[in-house]
């Protein structure tokens, strides 16, 4: 069974997340302004982590570390995504939502679920009165978070540099970590999210295992809904266009070669 404190904290974070996402949804829907869309998701993590830590007021080492992990990762992500949208001017992911309130609402609902589920481990840990000594699971989880965060930062840096290069237009990124993985940023995101869960294992028991929903939801979301599915579709389109262009080029060269032979 969940403790009364667990229920209180889960209800509080769900309410705050719903209200926060609703606020930014209304801005996006009324003003057709999507430059704050990703910012709304990333900063929501900061609010949930700090709110639960301060509300409980225990300040156990495990609580502080998990909260700092969430704040560092989400703040970095929020600043990066905000700078990116300002630099590029638009995000093609939102083209189909910008003028469709229904699609926009679905996006914000999933974004709210993403925030609430991924923060479940830190919410339950911050709500707990338990404070066992630091264990192997803590260290493993922290290492997973650190590695995942570094991978995500490097992948974002490589992709940003690639996108800003005029020679990269219409091409697939294959520099840095992108030489070894088609989606290293998603790998980093999934790894660090599972790190939150692993680091919460010394605390959770019974029904608190529901925090497993967080990493599972994110993994399924990136693999089958909003992440790889969309990017792989776009990549196939680019590949078809490249193949079509290559075919036209080869046919043109063949005709030129046949014309040259005819002269002899």
C-alpha positions as CSV (number, residue, x, y, z in Angstrom):
1,X,0.0,0.0,0.0
2,X,1.1,3.6,-0.7
3,X,1.5,5.7,2.5
4,X,-0.6,8.7,3.0
5,X,2.4,10.9,2.4
6,X,3.0,9.1,-0.9
7,X,-0.6,9.7,-2.0
8,X,-0.3,13.4,-0.9
9,X,2.9,13.9,-2.9
10,X,1.7,12.1,-6.0
11,X,-1.6,14.0,-6.0
12,X,0.3,17.3,-5.5
13,X,2.8,16.7,-8.3
14,X,0.0,15.5,-10.7
15,X,-2.0,18.7,-10.0
16,X,1.0,21.0,-10.4
17,X,2.0,19.3,-13.6
18,X,-1.5,19.4,-15.1
19,X,-1.8,23.1,-14.2
20,X,1.6,24.0,-15.5
21,X,1.1,22.2,-18.8
22,X,-2.4,23.7,-19.2
23,X,-1.0,27.2,-18.8
24,X,1.5,26.7,-21.6
25,X,-1.0,24.9,-23.7
26,X,-3.3,27.9,-23.6
27,X,-0.4,30.2,-24.6
28,X,0.4,28.0,-27.5
29,X,-3.2,27.6,-28.6
30,X,-4.3,31.2,-28.3
31,X,-1.2,32.9,-29.6
32,X,0.0,30.2,-32.0
33,X,3.4,30.4,-30.2
34,X,5.4,27.2,-29.8
35,X,8.8,28.5,-28.7
36,X,8.0,27.8,-25.1
37,X,6.6,24.3,-25.7
38,X,9.8,22.3,-24.9
39,X,10.7,24.8,-22.2
40,X,7.4,24.1,-20.5
41,X,8.2,20.4,-20.3
42,X,11.8,20.7,-19.1
43,X,11.2,23.3,-16.4
44,X,8.3,21.3,-15.0
45,X,10.9,18.8,-13.8
46,X,12.7,21.4,-11.8
47,X,9.4,22.6,-10.1
48,X,8.4,19.0,-9.2
49,X,11.8,18.1,-7.8
50,X,12.3,21.2,-5.7
51,X,8.7,21.3,-4.6
52,X,8.8,17.8,-3.1
53,X,12.2,18.2,-1.5
54,X,11.3,21.5,0.2
55,X,7.8,20.3,1.2
56,X,9.1,17.3,3.0
57,X,12.0,19.2,4.5
58,X,14.0,16.1,5.5
59,X,17.0,16.9,3.4
60,X,18.4,13.4,3.5
61,X,21.5,12.9,1.3
62,X,19.6,10.6,-1.1
63,X,16.8,13.1,-1.5
64,X,19.2,15.9,-2.2
65,X,21.3,14.0,-4.7
66,X,18.3,12.8,-6.7
67,X,16.8,16.3,-6.7
68,X,20.0,17.9,-7.8
69,X,20.3,15.3,-10.6
70,X,16.8,16.2,-11.9
71,X,17.5,19.9,-11.6
72,X,20.8,19.8,-13.4
73,X,19.5,17.6,-16.3
74,X,16.3,19.4,-16.8
75,X,17.8,22.9,-16.5
76,X,20.4,22.0,-19.1
77,X,17.8,20.6,-21.4
78,X,15.5,23.6,-21.0
79,X,18.2,26.1,-21.9
80,X,19.5,24.0,-24.8
81,X,16.0,23.5,-26.3
82,X,15.1,27.2,-25.8
83,X,18.4,28.4,-27.4
84,X,17.9,25.9,-30.3
85,X,14.4,27.1,-31.1
86,X,15.5,30.7,-31.0
87,X,18.5,29.9,-33.2
88,X,16.5,27.9,-35.8
89,X,13.3,30.0,-35.6
90,X,10.9,27.1,-35.8
91,X,10.6,23.4,-35.0
92,X,9.1,21.3,-37.8
93,X,7.8,18.8,-35.2
94,X,5.0,21.3,-34.4
95,X,3.9,22.0,-37.9
96,X,1.0,19.6,-37.7
97,X,0.0,20.9,-34.3
98,X,0.4,24.6,-34.6
99,X,-3.1,25.1,-36.2
100,X,-4.8,22.1,-34.7
101,X,-5.9,22.5,-31.1
102,X,-6.7,18.8,-30.8
103,X,-3.2,17.7,-31.8
104,X,-1.7,20.3,-29.6
105,X,-3.7,19.2,-26.6
106,X,-2.6,15.6,-27.1
107,X,1.0,16.7,-27.2
108,X,0.7,18.6,-23.9
109,X,-1.1,15.7,-22.3
110,X,1.8,13.4,-23.3
111,X,4.3,16.0,-22.1
112,X,2.5,16.1,-18.7
113,X,2.5,12.4,-18.4
114,X,6.2,12.3,-19.4
115,X,7.1,14.8,-16.6
116,X,4.9,13.2,-13.9
117,X,6.0,9.6,-14.6
118,X,9.7,10.3,-15.0
119,X,9.8,12.2,-11.7
120,X,8.0,9.4,-9.8
121,X,11.2,8.0,-8.3
122,X,12.3,11.4,-6.9
123,X,8.7,12.2,-5.7
124,X,8.5,8.9,-3.7
125,X,12.1,9.2,-2.4
126,X,11.5,12.8,-1.3
127,X,8.2,11.8,0.3
128,X,9.8,9.0,2.3
129,X,10.8,9.0,6.0
130,X,13.2,6.2,5.4
131,X,16.9,7.0,5.2
132,X,19.0,3.9,4.9
133,X,22.7,4.2,4.4
134,X,24.0,4.7,0.8
135,X,23.9,1.4,-1.0
136,X,25.2,-0.1,-4.3
137,X,21.9,0.7,-6.0
138,X,22.4,4.4,-5.2
139,X,25.9,4.4,-6.7
140,X,24.9,2.5,-9.8
141,X,21.9,4.8,-10.4
142,X,24.0,7.9,-10.0
143,X,26.6,6.5,-12.5
144,X,23.9,5.6,-15.0
145,X,22.5,9.2,-14.7
146,X,26.0,10.7,-15.1
147,X,26.9,8.6,-18.2
148,X,23.4,9.2,-19.7
149,X,23.6,12.9,-19.2
150,X,27.1,13.2,-20.7
151,X,26.0,11.1,-23.7
152,X,22.9,13.3,-24.2
153,X,25.0,16.6,-23.9
154,X,27.6,15.4,-26.4
155,X,24.9,14.1,-28.8
156,X,23.0,17.4,-28.6
157,X,26.3,19.4,-29.2
158,X,27.2,17.3,-32.2
159,X,23.7,17.5,-33.7
160,X,23.5,21.3,-33.2
161,X,26.9,21.8,-34.9
162,X,25.8,19.6,-37.8
163,X,22.5,21.3,-38.3
164,X,24.2,24.7,-38.4
165,X,26.5,23.6,-41.2
166,X,25.3,24.6,-44.7
167,X,26.7,21.3,-46.1
168,X,24.5,19.2,-43.8
169,X,21.2,20.1,-45.5
170,X,19.2,17.0,-46.4
171,X,21.9,14.7,-44.8
172,X,21.8,12.4,-41.8
173,X,24.1,13.4,-38.9
174,X,27.1,11.1,-38.8
175,X,29.6,13.0,-36.6
176,X,30.7,12.4,-33.1
177,X,28.5,9.9,-31.3
178,X,26.1,9.8,-34.2
179,X,28.7,7.7,-36.1
180,X,28.0,4.9,-33.7
181,X,24.3,5.3,-33.0
182,X,21.4,6.7,-35.0
183,X,19.9,8.2,-31.9
184,X,22.6,8.7,-29.1
185,X,20.6,11.5,-27.5
186,X,17.6,9.1,-26.9
187,X,20.0,6.4,-25.6
188,X,21.4,9.0,-23.0
189,X,17.9,10.1,-22.0
190,X,16.7,6.5,-21.5
191,X,19.8,5.5,-19.6
192,X,19.7,8.5,-17.2
193,X,15.9,8.0,-16.6
194,X,16.5,4.3,-15.6
195,X,19.3,5.8,-13.3
196,X,16.6,7.7,-11.3
197,X,14.7,4.4,-10.8
198,X,17.7,2.4,-9.8
199,X,18.8,5.1,-7.3
200,X,15.4,4.9,-5.7
201,X,15.5,1.1,-5.1
202,X,16.8,1.4,-1.5
203,X,13.7,3.3,-0.5
204,X,10.8,1.8,-2.5
205,X,8.8,-1.1,-1.3
206,X,5.3,-2.6,-1.9
207,X,3.1,-0.4,-4.0
208,X,5.9,2.2,-4.4
209,X,7.2,0.0,-7.2
210,X,4.8,2.0,-9.3
211,X,7.8,4.3,-9.9
212,X,8.9,1.7,-12.5
213,X,6.2,3.3,-14.7
214,X,8.6,6.3,-15.3
215,X,11.4,4.7,-17.1
216,X,9.1,2.2,-18.9
217,X,6.8,5.0,-20.1
218,X,9.8,7.1,-21.4
219,X,11.4,4.1,-23.1
220,X,8.1,3.2,-24.9
221,X,7.5,6.9,-25.7
222,X,10.8,7.4,-27.4
223,X,11.0,4.0,-29.1
224,X,7.4,3.8,-30.5
225,X,5.6,7.1,-30.2
226,X,7.3,10.5,-30.4
227,X,11.0,9.9,-30.8
228,X,12.5,7.2,-33.1
229,X,9.2,6.7,-35.0
230,X,9.1,10.3,-36.2
231,X,12.8,10.7,-36.9
232,X,13.0,7.3,-38.7
233,X,10.1,8.3,-40.9
234,X,11.7,11.6,-41.8
235,X,15.0,9.7,-42.5
236,X,13.3,7.3,-44.9
237,X,11.8,10.3,-46.8
238,X,15.2,11.9,-47.0
239,X,16.7,8.6,-48.2
240,X,14.0,8.2,-50.9
241,X,14.6,11.7,-52.1
242,X,18.4,11.1,-52.1
243,X,17.9,7.9,-54.1
244,X,15.6,9.6,-56.5
245,X,18.0,12.4,-57.1
246,X,20.9,9.9,-57.5
247,X,18.8,8.0,-60.0
248,X,18.0,11.1,-62.1
249,X,21.6,12.1,-62.0
250,X,22.8,8.6,-63.2
251,X,20.2,8.6,-66.0
252,X,21.4,12.0,-67.0
253,X,25.0,10.9,-67.0
254,X,24.1,7.8,-69.0
255,X,22.3,9.8,-71.7
256,X,25.3,12.1,-71.9
257,X,27.6,9.1,-72.2
258,X,25.4,7.6,-74.9
259,X,25.4,10.9,-76.8
260,X,29.2,11.0,-76.6
261,X,29.5,7.5,-78.0
262,X,27.1,8.3,-80.8
263,X,29.5,10.9,-82.0
264,X,32.1,8.3,-82.6
